[in-house]
Amino acid sequence: MYQWILPSLLEILAQNQSSAAECSPAKAERQWRVSLAATEHLLLNSLATVSGDTTQGLVLAAPAPLFSQPKLAQSLQTVTFTAKPFNPLALMPFQMPDAITPQDCEAAPCESVLPLLPADPLAAEQFCLVFTDKFTLVLVLATHKNSKKTFSFSFEPEVVQQAWRSLGARVMLTNPEFFSQLDALVQQYSPLAPDYRIVAQFSQLLLAELTEPEETRDSFLGVGNKEDKENNPCPMPNAPCPMPNPDVELLQAFAHEVRTPLTTIRTMTRLLLKRRDLAKSVINRLEIIDHECTEQIDRMELLFKAAELETSAPVKSSKTQLTPMSLDQVLHQSIPRWEQAAQRRNLTLNVVLPQQLPTVVSNPSMLDRVLTGLMENFTRSLPPGSHIQVQVIPAGDQLKLQLSPQLLSQDTNKSATPATPPIRKALGQLLMFQPETGTISLNMAATKHLFQAIGGKLIVRQRPHYGEILTIFLPLEVSNNQGKLGIKS
């Protein structure tokens, strides 16, 4: 029996497979995050051979957009379902046909928002339906009344089709005039059995993303007996059992609760920015909202990742998806944000780079966020009027990126006065609070773990009269030419 007049997506998957089982919220959410990361990499790999900005797929998601990679944002049409629509009248039709036209995709991500009825049990599910020419996929994370959660996914064409029929019926209830347009989009990517290599690649990506101990991994893959695991939670003799950490669980819940509404606000803002009848002042304010939401979403992502590392296997095993990447591209995107962060606090910033930046080995999706988060915390720790120098230089088989406060020429007479480090108070095991600025940030140990997770190393030194100096080391690609590099600033 269905809970409602229409089946939820989890009910559809449960009817077609037996691998889904209730588990703790933290474990189910971890499975959801790992699978989303694998899906994002699978999409990036499968769409990489197609040139141009043409639309190559459709994503139906709830309760917020799930993929933030620029290539995916430009290549995929996105429709978001939410129980808290922008318009408070849930049944009022949304004017969104233009939001899913290919022409608009060139200027902004294709995003639309559709409402769910408040009584719909689907409102308690996070889901993602992916339609492409190469594969279709459905992922679902559901919350039950007993606070347990269940995660499940399927590549089976019939399961994906049933999931769409269930969603399509809801669109008919709330936005009948939009259904035919959305159904036509879905039919462009009719469910098909994926090539075995697609599923194999997804499995490899799951294993690469999975940073949990063996017990969690077995649970995710449906291996082992539930009762045995309850009686013996440690799968290996003499293996350390991860202990529940209230601080970490609270931080994960906090990051999730903040990130979700901010993502929805950002989606609504970007939809408004597509309108051509807005005054320049309104556009400026919306762009500020979009920027602030993105900045805070990235901060929450870092907090969430830091908490995840504290509950996973040793940091050494969490170095996932480390690939050769262009640091030049990352810094090209990051430096303008660093300059904005410095200007907001009345600081000056000077970045010294080599003439040619070598290729480093790291995590492309995390490096930018980790560096920006570190710079954000660094600027908050300095008094107004300070000067920051960022220097990037080769150091053997590594690349050294150093952040240091510098004395300006007019401050040389103050060089005899030791720099006063900012006052920081610990908040649990992962966070620090700076009373002078009201700033909450990751403590240094958690920050170092983040850098280890992306293949790097962070060293912090306290230098008299100057303050903290942060040095990041990133490994160079082995085949990279490590000759002498000229310096530019």
DRENDO-1510 file (C-alpha; in Angstrom, 1 decimal, always signed):
<recs>
REC; n; res; u; v; w
REC; 1; MET; +0.0; +0.0; +0.0 .
REC; 2; TYR; +1.2; +3.5; -0.9 .
REC; 3; GLN; +1.3; +6.1; +1.8 .
REC; 4; TRP; -0.4; +8.6; -0.5 .
REC; 5; ILE; -2.5; +8.6; -3.7 .
REC; 6; LEU; +0.8; +8.5; -5.7 .
REC; 7; PRO; +3.8; +6.4; -4.8 .
REC; 8; SER; +6.9; +8.0; -3.5 .
REC; 9; LEU; +10.2; +7.3; -5.3 .
REC; 10; LEU; +11.5; +5.2; -2.5 .
REC; 11; GLU; +8.4; +3.0; -2.7 .
REC; 12; ILE; +9.0; +2.5; -6.4 .
REC; 13; LEU; +12.6; +1.5; -5.9 .
REC; 14; ALA; +11.7; -0.7; -2.9 .
REC; 15; GLN; +9.2; -2.6; -5.1 .
REC; 16; ASN; +11.9; -3.3; -7.7 .
REC; 17; GLN; +14.9; -4.2; -5.6 .
REC; 18; SER; +15.7; -5.4; -2.1 .
REC; 19; SER; +19.0; -3.7; -1.4 .
REC; 20; ALA; +17.6; -0.7; +0.4 .
REC; 21; ALA; +17.3; -0.9; +4.1 .
REC; 22; GLU; +16.8; +1.6; +7.0 .
REC; 23; CYS; +19.9; +2.8; +8.7 .
REC; 24; SER; +21.1; +5.7; +10.8 .
REC; 25; PRO; +20.7; +9.2; +9.3 .
REC; 26; ALA; +24.4; +9.8; +9.2 .
REC; 27; LYS; +25.1; +6.5; +7.3 .
REC; 28; ALA; +22.3; +7.1; +4.8 .
REC; 29; GLU; +23.3; +10.7; +4.2 .
REC; 30; ARG; +26.9; +9.5; +3.6 .
REC; 31; GLN; +25.7; +7.0; +1.0 .
REC; 32; TRP; +23.7; +9.8; -0.7 .
REC; 33; ARG; +26.6; +12.2; -0.8 .
REC; 34; VAL; +29.1; +9.6; -2.1 .
REC; 35; SER; +26.6; +8.5; -4.8 .
REC; 36; LEU; +26.0; +12.1; -5.9 .
REC; 37; ALA; +29.7; +12.7; -6.1 .
REC; 38; ALA; +30.1; +9.6; -8.3 .
REC; 39; THR; +27.2; +10.7; -10.4 .
REC; 40; GLU; +28.7; +14.1; -10.9 .
REC; 41; HIS; +32.0; +12.6; -12.1 .
REC; 42; LEU; +30.2; +10.1; -14.3 .
REC; 43; LEU; +28.3; +13.0; -16.0 .
REC; 44; LEU; +31.5; +15.0; -16.4 .
REC; 45; ASN; +33.2; +12.0; -18.0 .
REC; 46; SER; +30.3; +11.1; -20.3 .
REC; 47; LEU; +29.7; +14.7; -21.4 .
REC; 48; ALA; +33.3; +15.5; -22.0 .
REC; 49; THR; +33.4; +14.2; -25.6 .
REC; 50; VAL; +30.7; +16.6; -26.8 .
REC; 51; SER; +31.9; +20.1; -27.7 .
REC; 52; GLY; +29.9; +23.3; -27.3 .
REC; 53; ASP; +27.3; +24.4; -24.8 .
REC; 54; THR; +24.4; +22.3; -26.3 .
REC; 55; THR; +22.0; +20.8; -23.8 .
REC; 56; GLN; +23.0; +17.1; -23.2 .
REC; 57; GLY; +20.7; +16.0; -20.5 .
REC; 58; LEU; +17.9; +16.6; -17.9 .
REC; 59; VAL; +18.1; +16.5; -14.1 .
REC; 60; LEU; +15.0; +16.4; -11.9 .
REC; 61; ALA; +16.0; +17.0; -8.2 .
REC; 62; ALA; +14.7; +17.8; -4.8 .
REC; 63; PRO; +14.7; +19.8; -2.6 .
REC; 64; ALA; +17.5; +21.9; -4.3 .
REC; 65; PRO; +19.8; +21.7; -7.3 .
REC; 66; LEU; +22.6; +19.2; -6.7 .
REC; 67; PHE; +25.4; +19.8; -9.3 .
REC; 68; SER; +27.4; +23.0; -9.2 .
REC; 69; GLN; +30.2; +22.2; -11.8 .
REC; 70; PRO; +30.0; +24.9; -14.5 .
REC; 71; LYS; +30.2; +22.4; -17.3 .
REC; 72; LEU; +27.2; +20.5; -15.9 .
REC; 73; ALA; +25.3; +23.7; -15.2 .
REC; 74; GLN; +25.7; +24.7; -18.9 .
REC; 75; SER; +25.0; +21.2; -20.3 .
REC; 76; LEU; +22.1; +20.0; -18.2 .
REC; 77; GLN; +18.6; +21.3; -17.9 .
REC; 78; THR; +17.5; +21.3; -14.2 .
REC; 79; VAL; +14.1; +21.1; -12.7 .
REC; 80; THR; +13.8; +21.3; -8.9 .
REC; 81; PHE; +10.9; +20.1; -6.9 .
REC; 82; THR; +10.2; +21.6; -3.5 .
REC; 83; ALA; +7.5; +21.6; -0.8 .
REC; 84; LYS; +8.4; +25.3; -0.1 .
REC; 85; PRO; +8.0; +27.0; -3.5 .
REC; 86; PHE; +8.9; +30.6; -4.1 .
REC; 87; ASN; +5.2; +31.4; -4.5 .
REC; 88; PRO; +3.4; +30.6; -1.2 .
REC; 89; LEU; +0.4; +29.4; -3.1 .
REC; 90; ALA; +1.5; +25.9; -4.0 .
REC; 91; LEU; -1.1; +25.4; -6.7 .
REC; 92; MET; -0.5; +28.7; -8.5 .
REC; 93; PRO; +1.1; +27.9; -11.8 .
REC; 94; PHE; +4.7; +28.9; -12.2 .
REC; 95; GLN; +5.7; +30.8; -15.3 .
REC; 96; MET; +8.9; +28.9; -16.2 .
REC; 97; PRO; +8.7; +27.8; -19.9 .
REC; 98; ASP; +11.7; +30.1; -20.8 .
REC; 99; ALA; +13.8; +28.5; -18.0 .
REC; 100; ILE; +14.2; +25.3; -19.9 .
REC; 101; THR; +14.8; +26.5; -23.4 .
REC; 102; PRO; +18.2; +25.7; -24.9 .
REC; 103; GLN; +18.7; +29.3; -25.9 .
REC; 104; ASP; +18.7; +30.4; -22.2 .
REC; 105; CYS; +21.2; +27.7; -21.3 .
REC; 106; GLU; +24.0; +29.6; -23.0 .
REC; 107; ALA; +23.5; +32.6; -20.7 .
REC; 108; ALA; +22.6; +30.9; -17.4 .
REC; 109; PRO; +22.1; +27.4; -15.9 .
REC; 110; CYS; +18.8; +25.9; -17.0 .
REC; 111; GLU; +16.9; +25.8; -13.7 .
REC; 112; SER; +13.1; +25.7; -13.0 .
REC; 113; VAL; +11.2; +25.2; -9.7 .
REC; 114; LEU; +8.0; +23.2; -9.3 .
REC; 115; PRO; +6.0; +22.8; -6.1 .
REC; 116; LEU; +5.0; +19.7; -4.2 .
REC; 117; LEU; +1.8; +19.5; -2.2 .
REC; 118; PRO; +2.4; +19.8; +1.6 .
REC; 119; ALA; +0.8; +16.4; +2.3 .
REC; 120; ASP; +2.9; +14.6; -0.3 .
REC; 121; PRO; +5.3; +12.1; +1.4 .
REC; 122; LEU; +7.7; +12.9; -1.5 .
REC; 123; ALA; +8.5; +16.1; +0.5 .
REC; 124; ALA; +10.4; +13.9; +2.9 .
REC; 125; GLU; +12.7; +12.5; +0.1 .
REC; 126; GLN; +15.7; +13.9; -1.5 .
REC; 127; PHE; +16.0; +12.6; -5.0 .
REC; 128; CYS; +17.8; +12.9; -8.3 .
REC; 129; LEU; +16.7; +11.6; -11.7 .
REC; 130; VAL; +19.2; +11.9; -14.5 .
REC; 131; PHE; +18.3; +11.6; -18.2 .
REC; 132; THR; +21.1; +11.5; -20.8 .
REC; 133; ASP; +21.7; +9.8; -24.2 .
REC; 134; LYS; +24.0; +7.3; -22.5 .
REC; 135; PHE; +22.3; +6.4; -19.3 .
REC; 136; THR; +19.4; +7.2; -17.0 .
REC; 137; LEU; +19.6; +7.0; -13.2 .
REC; 138; VAL; +17.5; +7.6; -10.1 .
REC; 139; LEU; +18.9; +8.2; -6.6 .
REC; 140; VAL; +16.7; +8.6; -3.5 .
REC; 141; LEU; +17.3; +9.5; +0.2 .
REC; 142; ALA; +14.2; +9.2; +2.3 .
REC; 143; THR; +13.5; +10.1; +5.9 .
REC; 144; HIS; +11.0; +7.9; +7.9 .
REC; 145; LYS; +8.8; +8.8; +10.7 .
REC; 146; ASN; +11.1; +7.0; +13.2 .
REC; 147; SER; +13.9; +9.3; +12.1 .
REC; 148; LYS; +15.7; +6.4; +10.3 .
REC; 149; LYS; +16.8; +7.1; +6.7 .
REC; 150; THR; +17.0; +4.9; +3.6 .
REC; 151; PHE; +19.1; +5.4; +0.5 .
REC; 152; SER; +18.7; +3.6; -2.8 .
REC; 153; PHE; +19.5; +4.0; -6.5 .
REC; 154; SER; +18.9; +2.2; -9.8 .
REC; 155; PHE; +20.0; +2.3; -13.4 .
REC; 156; GLU; +17.1; +0.0; -14.5 .
REC; 157; PRO; +15.2; +1.7; -17.4 .
REC; 158; GLU; +11.8; +0.5; -16.1 .
REC; 159; VAL; +12.5; +1.8; -12.6 .
REC; 160; VAL; +13.6; +5.2; -13.9 .
REC; 161; GLN; +10.4; +5.3; -16.1 .
REC; 162; GLN; +8.2; +4.5; -13.1 .
REC; 163; ALA; +9.9; +7.2; -11.1 .
REC; 164; TRP; +9.2; +9.7; -13.9 .
REC; 165; ARG; +5.6; +8.7; -14.2 .
REC; 166; SER; +5.2; +9.3; -10.4 .
REC; 167; LEU; +6.8; +12.7; -10.7 .
REC; 168; GLY; +4.8; +13.5; -13.9 .
REC; 169; ALA; +1.5; +12.8; -12.2 .
REC; 170; ARG; +2.5; +15.3; -9.5 .
REC; 171; VAL; +3.3; +17.9; -12.1 .
REC; 172; MET; -0.2; +17.3; -13.6 .
REC; 173; LEU; -1.7; +18.0; -10.2 .
REC; 174; THR; +0.2; +21.2; -9.5 .
REC; 175; ASN; +1.2; +22.6; -12.9 .
REC; 176; PRO; -0.8; +20.9; -15.7 .
REC; 177; GLU; +0.2; +23.4; -18.3 .
REC; 178; PHE; +3.8; +22.6; -17.7 .
REC; 179; PHE; +3.5; +18.9; -17.8 .
REC; 180; SER; +3.5; +18.4; -21.6 .
REC; 181; GLN; +6.6; +20.5; -22.0 .
REC; 182; LEU; +8.5; +18.6; -19.3 .
REC; 183; ASP; +7.2; +15.2; -20.6 .
REC; 184; ALA; +8.5; +16.1; -24.0 .
REC; 185; LEU; +11.9; +16.8; -22.5 .
REC; 186; VAL; +12.0; +13.5; -20.7 .
REC; 187; GLN; +11.0; +11.6; -23.9 .
REC; 188; GLN; +14.1; +13.0; -25.6 .
REC; 189; TYR; +16.1; +10.8; -23.2 .
REC; 190; SER; +13.9; +7.8; -23.0 .
REC; 191; PRO; +15.2; +5.3; -20.4 .
REC; 192; LEU; +17.6; +2.8; -21.9 .
REC; 193; ALA; +19.7; +0.1; -20.5 .
REC; 194; PRO; +23.2; +1.6; -19.9 .
REC; 195; ASP; +26.3; +0.1; -21.4 .
REC; 196; TYR; +28.0; -2.2; -18.8 .
REC; 197; ARG; +31.0; +0.1; -18.9 .
REC; 198; ILE; +28.9; +3.0; -17.6 .
REC; 199; VAL; +27.8; +0.9; -14.6 .
REC; 200; ALA; +31.4; -0.3; -14.1 .
REC; 201; GLN; +32.7; +3.2; -14.2 .
REC; 202; PHE; +30.0; +4.3; -11.7 .
REC; 203; SER; +31.1; +1.5; -9.4 .
REC; 204; GLN; +34.7; +2.5; -9.6 .
REC; 205; LEU; +33.8; +6.1; -8.8 .
REC; 206; LEU; +31.8; +4.9; -5.8 .
REC; 207; LEU; +34.8; +3.1; -4.5 .
REC; 208; ALA; +37.0; +6.1; -5.1 .
REC; 209; GLU; +34.6; +8.4; -3.3 .
REC; 210; LEU; +33.9; +6.0; -0.5 .
REC; 211; THR; +36.2; +7.0; +2.4 .
REC; 212; GLU; +34.4; +5.1; +5.2 .
REC; 213; PRO; +35.6; +2.1; +7.2 .
REC; 214; GLU; +34.9; -1.4; +6.0 .
REC; 215; GLU; +31.7; -1.7; +8.1 .
REC; 216; THR; +30.2; +1.3; +6.5 .
REC; 217; ARG; +31.2; +0.1; +3.1 .
REC; 218; ASP; +29.6; -3.3; +3.5 .
REC; 219; SER; +26.4; -1.7; +4.7 .
REC; 220; PHE; +26.3; +0.5; +1.7 .
REC; 221; LEU; +26.8; -2.4; -0.7 .
REC; 222; GLY; +24.2; -4.5; +1.1 .
REC; 223; VAL; +26.8; -7.1; +2.3 .
REC; 224; GLY; +26.4; -8.9; +5.6 .
REC; 225; ASN; +23.7; -9.6; +8.1 .
REC; 226; LYS; +22.1; -6.7; +9.9 .
REC; 227; GLU; +21.7; -8.6; +13.1 .
REC; 228; ASP; +25.4; -9.7; +13.0 .
REC; 229; LYS; +26.5; -6.1; +12.5 .
REC; 230; GLU; +24.4; -4.9; +15.5 .
REC; 231; ASN; +26.0; -7.6; +17.7 .
REC; 232; ASN; +29.5; -7.0; +16.3 .
REC; 233; PRO; +29.9; -3.6; +14.8 .
REC; 234; CYS; +33.6; -4.0; +14.2 .
REC; 235; PRO; +34.0; -6.2; +11.1 .
REC; 236; MET; +37.7; -6.9; +11.6 .
REC; 237; PRO; +39.3; -8.2; +14.9 .
REC; 238; ASN; +41.4; -5.7; +16.7 .
REC; 239; ALA; +40.2; -2.9; +14.3 .
REC; 240; PRO; +39.3; +0.4; +16.0 .
REC; 241; CYS; +35.6; +1.0; +16.1 .
REC; 242; PRO; +34.5; +4.6; +15.2 .
REC; 243; MET; +32.8; +6.1; +18.2 .
REC; 244; PRO; +29.8; +8.4; +17.8 .
REC; 245; ASN; +30.8; +12.1; +18.1 .
REC; 246; PRO; +28.0; +14.5; +19.1 .
REC; 247; ASP; +30.1; +17.5; +18.0 .
REC; 248; VAL; +30.6; +16.0; +14.5 .
REC; 249; GLU; +27.0; +14.9; +14.2 .
REC; 250; LEU; +25.7; +18.4; +15.3 .
REC; 251; LEU; +28.1; +20.1; +12.8 .
REC; 252; GLN; +26.9; +17.8; +10.0 .
REC; 253; ALA; +23.2; +18.6; +10.8 .
REC; 254; PHE; +23.9; +22.3; +11.1 .
REC; 255; ALA; +25.8; +22.5; +7.8 .
REC; 256; HIS; +23.0; +20.6; +6.0 .
REC; 257; GLU; +20.2; +22.7; +7.5 .
REC; 258; VAL; +22.0; +25.9; +6.5 .
REC; 259; ARG; +23.1; +24.8; +3.0 .
REC; 260; THR; +19.7; +23.6; +1.8 .
REC; 261; PRO; +17.7; +26.8; +2.2 .
REC; 262; LEU; +20.6; +28.9; +0.9 .
REC; 263; THR; +20.7; +26.7; -2.2 .
REC; 264; THR; +17.0; +27.2; -2.8 .
REC; 265; ILE; +17.4; +31.0; -2.3 .
REC; 266; ARG; +20.3; +31.0; -4.9 .
REC; 267; THR; +18.2; +29.1; -7.3 .
REC; 268; MET; +15.3; +31.5; -7.0 .
REC; 269; THR; +17.7; +34.4; -7.4 .
REC; 270; ARG; +19.2; +33.0; -10.6 .
REC; 271; LEU; +15.7; +32.5; -12.0 .
REC; 272; LEU; +14.9; +36.2; -11.3 .
REC; 273; LEU; +18.2; +37.2; -12.9 .
REC; 274; LYS; +17.1; +35.7; -16.2 .
REC; 275; ARG; +14.3; +38.2; -16.5 .
REC; 276; ARG; +15.0; +41.1; -18.9 .
REC; 277; ASP; +12.7; +43.6; -17.3 .
REC; 278; LEU; +14.7; +44.2; -14.1 .
REC; 279; ALA; +16.2; +47.6; -13.2 .
REC; 280; LYS; +20.0; +47.7; -12.9 .
REC; 281; SER; +19.8; +48.4; -9.2 .
REC; 282; VAL; +17.7; +45.2; -8.7 .
REC; 283; ILE; +20.1; +43.2; -10.8 .
REC; 284; ASN; +23.0; +44.4; -8.6 .
REC; 285; ARG; +21.3; +43.4; -5.4 .
REC; 286; LEU; +20.3; +40.0; -6.8 .
REC; 287; GLU; +23.9; +39.4; -7.8 .
REC; 288; ILE; +25.1; +40.3; -4.3 .
REC; 289; ILE; +22.5; +37.8; -2.9 .
REC; 290; ASP; +23.8; +35.2; -5.3 .
REC; 291; HIS; +27.4; +35.8; -4.3 .
REC; 292; GLU; +26.7; +35.7; -0.6 .
REC; 293; CYS; +24.7; +32.5; -0.9 .
REC; 294; THR; +27.4; +30.8; -2.9 .
REC; 295; GLU; +30.1; +31.9; -0.4 .
REC; 296; GLN; +28.1; +30.5; +2.5 .
REC; 297; ILE; +27.2; +27.3; +0.7 .
REC; 298; ASP; +30.9; +26.7; +0.0 .
REC; 299; ARG; +31.7; +27.3; +3.7 .
REC; 300; MET; +29.0; +24.8; +4.7 .
REC; 301; GLU; +30.4; +22.3; +2.2 .
REC; 302; LEU; +33.8; +22.6; +3.9 .
REC; 303; LEU; +32.3; +22.2; +7.4 .
REC; 304; PHE; +30.4; +19.1; +6.2 .
REC; 305; LYS; +33.5; +17.6; +4.6 .
REC; 306; ALA; +35.6; +18.3; +7.7 .
REC; 307; ALA; +33.0; +16.6; +9.8 .
REC; 308; GLU; +32.9; +13.7; +7.4 .
REC; 309; LEU; +36.7; +13.2; +7.6 .
REC; 310; GLU; +36.5; +13.0; +11.4 .
REC; 311; THR; +34.1; +10.1; +11.2 .
REC; 312; SER; +35.8; +8.2; +8.3 .
REC; 313; ALA; +38.8; +6.0; +8.0 .
REC; 314; PRO; +42.3; +7.5; +8.5 .
REC; 315; VAL; +43.0; +10.6; +6.5 .
REC; 316; LYS; +45.4; +8.7; +4.3 .
REC; 317; SER; +42.6; +6.7; +2.8 .
REC; 318; SER; +40.4; +9.7; +2.2 .
REC; 319; LYS; +42.6; +11.1; -0.6 .
REC; 320; THR; +39.9; +10.5; -3.3 .
REC; 321; GLN; +39.8; +11.6; -6.9 .
REC; 322; LEU; +43.4; +13.0; -6.9 .
REC; 323; THR; +44.2; +13.9; -10.5 .
REC; 324; PRO; +46.6; +16.1; -12.4 .
REC; 325; MET; +45.0; +19.5; -12.7 .
REC; 326; SER; +45.8; +23.1; -13.8 .
REC; 327; LEU; +46.5; +25.3; -10.8 .
REC; 328; ASP; +46.5; +28.2; -13.2 .
REC; 329; GLN; +42.8; +27.8; -13.8 .
REC; 330; VAL; +42.0; +27.4; -10.1 .
REC; 331; LEU; +43.9; +30.5; -9.2 .
REC; 332; HIS; +42.4; +32.5; -12.1 .
REC; 333; GLN; +39.0; +31.8; -10.4 .
REC; 334; SER; +40.1; +32.2; -6.8 .
REC; 335; ILE; +42.3; +35.3; -6.8 .
REC; 336; PRO; +39.4; +37.7; -7.6 .
REC; 337; ARG; +37.5; +36.2; -4.7 .
REC; 338; TRP; +40.5; +36.6; -2.4 .
REC; 339; GLU; +40.8; +40.2; -3.4 .
REC; 340; GLN; +37.2; +40.8; -2.6 .
REC; 341; ALA; +37.5; +39.2; +0.8 .
REC; 342; ALA; +40.5; +41.4; +1.5 .
REC; 343; GLN; +38.8; +44.6; +0.4 .
REC; 344; ARG; +35.8; +43.9; +2.5 .
REC; 345; ARG; +38.1; +44.0; +5.6 .
REC; 346; ASN; +40.2; +47.0; +4.4 .
REC; 347; LEU; +43.2; +44.8; +3.6 .
REC; 348; THR; +45.5; +44.8; +0.6 .
REC; 349; LEU; +46.6; +41.7; -1.2 .
REC; 350; ASN; +49.6; +41.0; -3.4 .
REC; 351; VAL; +49.9; +37.7; -5.3 .
REC; 352; VAL; +53.2; +36.6; -6.7 .
REC; 353; LEU; +53.0; +33.8; -9.3 .
REC; 354; PRO; +55.5; +32.0; -11.5 .
REC; 355; GLN; +55.4; +32.9; -15.2 .
REC; 356; GLN; +54.1; +29.3; -15.8 .
REC; 357; LEU; +52.3; +27.4; -13.2 .
REC; 358; PRO; +53.1; +23.7; -13.2 .
REC; 359; THR; +50.5; +20.9; -13.0 .
REC; 360; VAL; +49.6; +19.7; -9.5 .
REC; 361; VAL; +48.0; +16.6; -8.3 .
REC; 362; SER; +44.9; +17.3; -6.2 .
REC; 363; ASN; +41.1; +17.1; -6.1 .
REC; 364; PRO; +39.7; +19.6; -8.7 .
REC; 365; SER; +36.3; +19.9; -7.0 .
REC; 366; MET; +37.7; +20.6; -3.5 .
REC; 367; LEU; +41.0; +22.6; -4.0 .
REC; 368; ASP; +39.3; +25.9; -4.9 .
REC; 369; ARG; +36.9; +25.7; -1.9 .
REC; 370; VAL; +39.7; +24.7; +0.6 .
REC; 371; LEU; +42.0; +27.5; -0.6 .
REC; 372; THR; +39.2; +30.1; -0.5 .
REC; 373; GLY; +38.1; +28.9; +2.9 .
REC; 374; LEU; +41.6; +29.2; +4.2 .
REC; 375; MET; +42.0; +32.7; +2.7 .
REC; 376; GLU; +38.7; +33.8; +4.2 .
REC; 377; ASN; +39.7; +32.7; +7.7 .
REC; 378; PHE; +43.2; +34.2; +7.2 .
REC; 379; THR; +41.8; +37.7; +6.3 .
REC; 380; ARG; +39.4; +37.6; +9.2 .
REC; 381; SER; +42.3; +37.1; +11.7 .
REC; 382; LEU; +44.1; +40.3; +10.6 .
REC; 383; PRO; +43.5; +43.8; +11.8 .
REC; 384; PRO; +42.2; +46.4; +9.2 .
REC; 385; GLY; +44.9; +48.0; +7.2 .
REC; 386; SER; +47.1; +44.9; +7.1 .
REC; 387; HIS; +48.8; +43.7; +3.9 .
REC; 388; ILE; +48.9; +40.1; +2.7 .
REC; 389; GLN; +51.3; +38.5; +0.4 .
REC; 390; VAL; +50.6; +35.3; -1.4 .
REC; 391; GLN; +53.6; +33.7; -3.0 .
REC; 392; VAL; +53.6; +30.6; -5.2 .
REC; 393; ILE; +57.0; +29.0; -5.9 .
REC; 394; PRO; +58.3; +25.5; -6.9 .
REC; 395; ALA; +59.9; +23.5; -4.1 .
REC; 396; GLY; +61.4; +20.4; -5.5 .
REC; 397; ASP; +58.7; +17.9; -6.4 .
REC; 398; GLN; +56.1; +20.1; -4.7 .
REC; 399; LEU; +54.5; +23.6; -5.3 .
REC; 400; LYS; +54.6; +25.9; -2.3 .
REC; 401; LEU; +51.8; +28.4; -1.7 .
REC; 402; GLN; +52.5; +30.8; +1.2 .
REC; 403; LEU; +50.2; +33.3; +2.9 .
REC; 404; SER; +51.9; +35.8; +5.1 .
REC; 405; PRO; +51.1; +39.2; +6.6 .
REC; 406; GLN; +53.6; +41.9; +5.5 .
REC; 407; LEU; +54.7; +45.1; +7.1 .
REC; 408; LEU; +54.1; +48.2; +4.9 .
REC; 409; SER; +56.8; +50.8; +4.6 .
REC; 410; GLN; +55.0; +53.2; +7.0 .
REC; 411; ASP; +54.9; +50.4; +9.6 .
REC; 412; THR; +58.6; +49.7; +9.8 .
REC; 413; ASN; +58.9; +51.8; +12.9 .
REC; 414; LYS; +56.5; +49.3; +14.6 .
REC; 415; SER; +58.6; +46.3; +13.8 .
REC; 416; ALA; +59.8; +46.1; +17.4 .
REC; 417; THR; +56.2; +45.5; +18.6 .
REC; 418; PRO; +55.3; +41.8; +18.5 .
REC; 419; ALA; +52.2; +40.9; +16.6 .
REC; 420; THR; +49.2; +40.0; +18.8 .
REC; 421; PRO; +47.6; +36.8; +17.6 .
REC; 422; PRO; +43.8; +36.9; +17.4 .
REC; 423; ILE; +41.8; +35.5; +20.4 .
REC; 424; ARG; +40.3; +32.2; +19.4 .
REC; 425; LYS; +38.1; +29.9; +21.6 .
REC; 426; ALA; +37.4; +26.3; +20.9 .
REC; 427; LEU; +33.9; +25.2; +20.0 .
REC; 428; GLY; +33.9; +21.4; +20.4 .
REC; 429; GLN; +36.5; +19.4; +18.5 .
REC; 430; LEU; +36.3; +21.0; +15.0 .
REC; 431; LEU; +35.4; +24.7; +15.3 .
REC; 432; MET; +37.0; +27.9; +16.6 .
REC; 433; PHE; +35.2; +31.1; +17.6 .
REC; 434; GLN; +36.8; +34.5; +17.3 .
REC; 435; PRO; +35.0; +36.9; +19.7 .
REC; 436; GLU; +36.4; +40.1; +18.1 .
REC; 437; THR; +34.8; +39.4; +14.8 .
REC; 438; GLY; +32.1; +36.9; +15.7 .
REC; 439; THR; +33.7; +34.5; +13.2 .
REC; 440; ILE; +33.2; +30.7; +13.4 .
REC; 441; SER; +35.7; +28.7; +11.5 .
REC; 442; LEU; +37.4; +25.3; +11.3 .
REC; 443; ASN; +40.2; +24.8; +13.8 .
REC; 444; MET; +43.7; +24.2; +12.5 .
REC; 445; ALA; +43.7; +20.5; +13.0 .
REC; 446; ALA; +40.5; +20.1; +10.9 .
REC; 447; THR; +41.9; +22.4; +8.2 .
REC; 448; LYS; +45.0; +20.3; +8.0 .
REC; 449; HIS; +42.9; +17.2; +7.6 .
REC; 450; LEU; +41.1; +18.9; +4.6 .
REC; 451; PHE; +44.5; +19.6; +2.9 .
REC; 452; GLN; +45.6; +16.0; +3.5 .
REC; 453; ALA; +42.4; +14.8; +1.9 .
REC; 454; ILE; +43.2; +16.7; -1.3 .
REC; 455; GLY; +46.8; +15.5; -1.4 .
REC; 456; GLY; +48.4; +18.6; +0.2 .
REC; 457; LYS; +50.0; +19.6; +3.4 .
REC; 458; LEU; +49.5; +22.8; +5.6 .
REC; 459; ILE; +52.1; +24.2; +7.9 .
REC; 460; VAL; +51.4; +27.0; +10.3 .
REC; 461; ARG; +54.2; +29.1; +11.8 .
REC; 462; GLN; +54.1; +32.1; +14.2 .
REC; 463; ARG; +56.6; +34.7; +13.3 .
REC; 464; PRO; +57.3; +37.6; +15.8 .
REC; 465; HIS; +56.2; +41.1; +14.7 .
REC; 466; TYR; +54.3; +39.6; +11.7 .
REC; 467; GLY; +51.8; +37.0; +12.9 .
REC; 468; GLU; +50.8; +33.6; +11.4 .
REC; 469; ILE; +52.4; +32.4; +8.2 .
REC; 470; LEU; +50.5; +29.6; +6.4 .
REC; 471; THR; +52.3; +27.4; +3.9 .
REC; 472; ILE; +50.6; +24.9; +1.6 .
REC; 473; PHE; +52.5; +22.2; -0.3 .
REC; 474; LEU; +50.9; +20.5; -3.3 .
REC; 475; PRO; +52.5; +17.6; -5.1 .
REC; 476; LEU; +53.6; +18.2; -8.7 .
REC; 477; GLU; +52.7; +15.9; -11.6 .
REC; 478; VAL; +55.6; +13.5; -11.9 .
REC; 479; SER; +56.1; +14.1; -15.6 .
REC; 480; ASN; +55.9; +17.8; -15.2 .
REC; 481; ASN; +58.9; +19.9; -16.2 .
REC; 482; GLN; +60.3; +21.3; -13.0 .
REC; 483; GLY; +62.9; +23.6; -14.5 .
REC; 484; LYS; +63.5; +27.1; -13.4 .
REC; 485; LEU; +60.4; +29.3; -13.6 .
REC; 486; GLY; +60.4; +33.1; -13.9 .
REC; 487; ILE; +58.4; +35.1; -11.4 .
REC; 488; LYS; +55.6; +37.6; -12.1 .
REC; 489; SER; +53.5; +39.6; -9.8 .
</recs>
